[in-house]
Amino acid sequence: MSFDKNLRLPLFDRETLTTLHKLEDRWQHWHACENRFNDKNIQADQDAAYAAFLDNPDDAHQQTLLAAADRHQVAARYALLRRAYSDLRARVSAEAGKLLLPLIKKLSEALSAEYRKRLGRAGPESYAEIRQPAVMEIRQAQNAATSAYHRITAADQESGRNDSPLNLASVLLAMNRS
């Protein structure tokens, strides 16, 4: 079922897509920064500081060399930086979640209306009516929308879920292809 064709519900307008791409760029930037401060880079950073000091033994290079000298302190600094970058990515994911949440709510409302329309009546459903392929199709879409809602809400609440903005948006796009 294609939501934008069958339900005539546009998922993303140009402004939303532009905002999502900007959020994705920020998320990717913080992700690259986080990866830069990996423990396996400590030795390379120590070697670079040592070589820079040998090339130019001034106070600034001496301070850099001293800061990189103790592997355990450098590892602790890198761990703190990685945590900070991860938290920055979580903030960006939360911004994307706040942007996507109204879309998923609008989609859920449209799916509920379509379900009632396909069911053909507002009262309690009989088993035969529920098993109709058209009704089952919309019911599966409602379940996918509920799952998407929970995933996006988790990002919106900064609960540790750290999906990139385009990954969050892809949840809605994947529903659109089902």
Residue pairs with C-beta under 8 A, 6 or more apart in sequence:
1 137
1 138
1 141
1 178
2 176
2 177
3 9
3 11
3 107
3 110
3 111
3 141
3 175
3 176
4 10
4 11
4 176
6 114
7 110
7 111
7 114
9 106
9 107
9 110
11 103
11 107
11 172
11 173
11 176
12 20
12 103
12 169
12 172
16 99
16 103
19 99
20 96
20 99
20 165
20 166
20 169
21 166
23 92
23 95
23 96
23 99
23 165
24 164
24 165
24 166
26 92
27 89
27 92
27 93
27 96
27 164
27 165
28 164
30 85
30 86
30 88
30 89
30 92
31 85
31 89
31 164
33 81
33 85
34 81
34 82
34 85
34 86
34 89
37 78
37 81
37 82
37 85
38 78
38 82
39 75
39 78
41 78
42 68
42 71
42 74
42 75
42 78
45 68
45 74
46 68
46 69
46 71
46 74
49 61
49 64
49 65
49 67
49 68
50 65
50 68
52 61
52 64
52 65
53 61
53 62
53 64
53 65
55 61
67 74
68 74
86 162
89 162
89 164
90 158
90 160
90 161
90 162
91 158
92 165
93 155
93 158
93 161
93 162
93 163
93 164
93 165
93 168
94 155
94 156
94 157
94 158
95 165
96 155
96 163
96 164
96 165
96 168
96 169
97 152
97 153
97 154
97 155
97 156
97 157
97 168
98 156
99 165
100 152
100 168
100 169
100 172
101 149
101 152
101 153
101 156
103 172
104 145
104 148
104 149
104 152
104 172
105 149
107 145
107 172
107 175
108 142
108 145
108 146
108 149
111 138
111 141
111 142
111 145
112 142
114 138
115 135
115 138
115 139
115 142
116 122
118 132
118 134
118 135
118 138
119 125
119 129
119 130
119 135
120 129
129 135
130 136
130 139
140 178
141 175
141 178
144 174
144 175
144 178
145 175
147 171
148 171
148 172
148 175
151 161
151 163
151 168
151 171
152 168
152 171
154 160
154 161
155 161
155 162
155 163
155 168
